[in-house]
Amino acid sequence: MSKAEKPRRYADDAPLTEAELKRMRPAREAMPDLVAAYERGELRYRGQRGPQKAPVKRSQTLRLSPEVLDFFKAKGSGWQTRIDDALLAIVRAAR
């Protein structure tokens, strides 16, 4: 393969050559498994969330005292989940 025929590795604005156009195949032929996964709705993009495994939580604005926030935030990331766990324990104990 000569340097002129070497496949490009990066996208650019240059149009495809005749040789590149002749080598192209439909996605269904080149990657049938990938196309099938896309059609089944199983394909996710990087960073895209999958289906929820547990009940979805609802977003709610809540005003808390600075002492409560400082206490939970001092233990590091995940402080919102720890607040939710603490409140959930209170709810379950009250039932």
C-alpha positions as CSV (number, residue, x, y, z in Angstrom):
1,M,0.0,0.0,0.0
2,S,1.6,3.3,-1.0
3,K,1.6,6.3,1.2
4,A,-1.2,7.9,-1.0
5,E,-3.4,4.9,-0.3
6,K,-2.7,4.7,3.4
7,P,-6.0,4.9,5.3
8,R,-6.5,8.1,7.2
9,R,-6.5,7.8,11.0
10,Y,-8.1,11.1,11.8
11,A,-11.2,12.9,10.5
12,D,-10.5,15.9,8.3
13,D,-12.2,18.0,5.7
14,A,-10.6,16.2,2.7
15,P,-13.1,14.3,0.5
16,L,-12.8,10.6,0.2
17,T,-10.8,9.3,-2.7
18,E,-12.2,7.0,-5.4
19,A,-10.3,4.1,-3.9
20,E,-11.7,4.8,-0.4
21,L,-15.2,5.0,-1.8
22,K,-14.9,1.6,-3.6
23,R,-13.7,0.0,-0.3
24,M,-16.7,1.2,1.6
25,R,-19.4,-1.3,2.6
26,P,-22.8,-0.9,4.3
27,A,-22.6,-1.0,8.1
28,R,-25.0,-3.9,8.1
29,E,-22.4,-5.9,6.1
30,A,-19.3,-4.7,7.8
31,M,-20.5,-4.9,11.4
32,P,-23.8,-6.9,11.6
33,D,-23.6,-7.5,15.4
34,L,-23.2,-3.8,16.1
35,V,-26.1,-2.8,13.8
36,A,-28.3,-5.5,15.4
37,A,-27.5,-4.3,18.9
38,Y,-28.4,-0.7,17.8
39,E,-31.7,-1.9,16.3
40,R,-32.5,-3.8,19.5
41,G,-31.9,-0.6,21.6
42,E,-29.0,-2.3,23.4
43,L,-26.3,0.1,22.1
44,R,-25.3,2.9,24.4
45,Y,-22.8,5.7,23.8
46,R,-19.9,6.4,26.2
47,G,-21.3,8.0,29.3
48,Q,-24.9,7.2,28.5
49,R,-26.7,5.5,31.4
50,G,-28.3,2.1,31.0
51,P,-31.8,1.1,32.3
52,Q,-32.4,1.7,36.0
53,K,-31.9,-1.4,38.2
54,A,-33.7,0.0,41.2
55,P,-36.6,2.4,41.5
56,V,-35.7,5.8,40.2
57,K,-35.2,8.5,42.9
58,R,-37.0,11.8,42.5
59,S,-35.2,15.1,42.4
60,Q,-36.2,17.5,45.2
61,T,-34.8,20.7,46.6
62,L,-34.3,20.5,50.3
63,R,-32.9,23.1,52.7
64,L,-30.7,21.7,55.4
65,S,-28.9,23.3,58.3
66,P,-25.2,24.0,57.8
67,E,-24.3,21.5,60.6
68,V,-26.1,18.7,58.8
69,L,-24.4,19.4,55.5
70,D,-21.0,19.9,57.1
71,F,-21.4,16.5,58.9
72,F,-22.2,14.5,55.8
73,K,-19.9,16.4,53.4
74,A,-16.9,15.9,55.8
75,K,-17.0,12.1,55.1
76,G,-16.3,12.7,51.4
77,S,-18.2,12.0,48.2
78,G,-21.5,10.2,48.4
79,W,-22.8,12.6,51.0
80,Q,-26.2,12.9,49.3
81,T,-26.6,9.2,49.3
82,R,-25.7,9.0,53.0
83,I,-28.3,11.7,53.8
84,D,-30.9,9.6,51.8
85,D,-29.9,6.5,53.7
86,A,-30.2,8.2,57.1
87,L,-33.6,9.6,56.2
88,L,-34.7,6.2,54.9
89,A,-33.7,4.6,58.2
90,I,-35.8,7.1,60.1
91,V,-38.8,6.4,57.8
92,R,-38.5,2.6,58.2
93,A,-38.1,2.8,62.0
94,A,-41.2,5.0,62.2
95,R,-43.4,2.4,60.4
